[in-house]
Amino acid sequence: MTRIDFHTNIADKLAYACRLSRKAYAAGGQLVLLTEDATQAAQLDAALWSVSDIDFLPHVLATDALAAHTPIIVTVDEAGELPHHDMLINLTRRTPAGVERFKRVFEIISLDEADAAEGRKRYVAYKKQSFPLTHFVAGQS
């Protein structure tokens, strides 16, 4: 069953997604990064190229011809054809379609109250569906 991890109180969702991506890739994971729109996808694409001077995070947009051979996919449409279903990082304010296809889902919730409110709704919806949930609050030990 899909495990869903909520990461809340996040100051910069894109930077946080980059760090999670680096960690997942280093552990041999394949992931899909779901963005709100094409603008956020472009921002994330640029951020993934500059995570650090020594790390390379191979990534492409889901529509790229190399998507099937690339461990990190950036998309605005999770309902479309995706090459793998290991991990999903949700940067949107919506519940991703087909979340049960993924082994693990990371819900990234910012400090913005509207984003947090939508995150709480998703948490309740996932709980009603009996998904195993964890919650990590950034800045707390």
C-alpha positions in Angstrom: 0.0 0.0 0.0 1.1 3.5 -0.7 2.8 5.3 2.1 2.2 9.0 2.3 4.5 11.4 4.1 3.4 14.9 4.9 6.2 17.5 5.2 4.8 20.7 6.6 6.1 24.2 7.5 8.3 24.3 4.4 9.7 27.7 3.7 10.8 27.0 0.1 9.0 24.1 -1.6 11.2 24.0 -4.7 14.5 23.9 -2.6 13.0 21.3 -0.4 11.9 19.1 -3.3 15.4 19.4 -4.7 16.9 18.1 -1.4 14.4 15.2 -1.3 15.2 14.4 -4.9 18.9 14.3 -4.1 18.3 12.0 -1.2 15.9 9.7 -3.1 18.2 9.5 -6.1 21.3 8.7 -3.9 19.3 5.8 -2.5 18.5 4.5 -5.9 15.0 5.7 -6.1 13.0 6.9 -9.1 10.7 9.8 -8.6 8.1 12.0 -10.2 7.9 15.6 -9.2 4.3 16.9 -9.7 4.2 20.7 -10.2 1.2 23.1 -10.2 1.9 24.4 -13.7 4.4 24.8 -16.5 6.0 27.9 -14.8 6.7 25.9 -11.6 7.9 23.0 -13.7 10.4 25.3 -15.4 11.5 26.7 -12.1 12.0 23.3 -10.6 13.9 22.1 -13.7 16.3 25.0 -13.3 16.7 24.4 -9.6 17.5 20.7 -10.1 20.4 21.7 -12.3 21.9 23.8 -9.5 21.3 21.7 -6.3 25.0 21.6 -5.6 28.4 21.8 -7.3 29.1 18.1 -6.9 25.6 16.5 -7.4 24.0 15.7 -10.7 20.3 14.9 -10.6 19.3 13.4 -14.0 15.9 14.7 -14.8 13.6 15.6 -17.7 10.1 16.7 -18.3 7.6 13.8 -18.6 7.1 14.7 -22.3 10.8 14.3 -23.1 11.8 11.4 -25.3 14.3 10.3 -22.6 11.7 10.1 -19.8 11.6 6.3 -19.8 15.4 6.3 -19.2 15.6 9.0 -16.6 15.1 8.5 -12.8 13.7 11.9 -12.1 10.6 13.2 -14.0 9.0 16.6 -13.7 5.4 16.9 -14.7 2.3 18.9 -14.4 0.0 16.0 -15.3 0.3 12.9 -13.1 -2.7 11.3 -14.9 -0.6 11.1 -18.1 1.8 8.3 -19.0 4.6 8.1 -16.5 7.7 5.8 -16.9 7.9 4.8 -13.2 5.8 4.8 -10.0 8.3 4.5 -7.2 8.0 7.9 -5.5 5.9 11.0 -6.1 6.7 14.4 -4.7 3.5 16.5 -4.8 4.1 20.3 -5.0 0.6 21.1 -5.9 -2.5 22.0 -3.8 -4.5 19.1 -5.2 -4.8 15.5 -4.5 -2.8 13.7 -7.3 -4.8 11.3 -9.5 -3.8 7.7 -9.2 -1.8 8.1 -6.0 -2.2 4.4 -5.3 0.1 3.7 -8.2 3.1 5.0 -6.3 4.9 3.1 -3.5 5.5 6.4 -1.6 4.1 9.9 -1.9 5.6 13.1 -0.3 3.1 15.9 0.2 5.1 19.1 0.5 3.1 21.8 2.4 4.4 25.4 2.7 4.0 28.1 5.3 1.2 29.7 3.3 -2.1 29.3 5.1 -4.1 28.5 1.9 -1.5 25.8 1.0 -1.7 24.4 4.6 -5.5 24.3 4.5 -5.5 22.3 1.3 -2.8 20.0 2.8 -5.1 19.4 5.8 -7.9 18.4 3.4 -5.7 16.0 1.6 -4.5 14.5 4.9 -8.1 13.8 6.0 -9.0 12.4 2.6 -6.0 10.0 2.6 -6.8 9.0 6.2 -10.3 8.1 5.2 -8.8 5.9 2.5 -6.7 4.1 5.1 -3.3 5.1 3.6 -0.4 4.8 6.1 0.5 8.4 7.0 3.5 10.1 8.6 3.9 13.8 9.4 7.2 15.7 9.6 7.2 19.3 10.7 10.2 21.2 9.4 12.1 23.1 12.1 11.0 20.7 14.9 13.2 17.9 16.2 
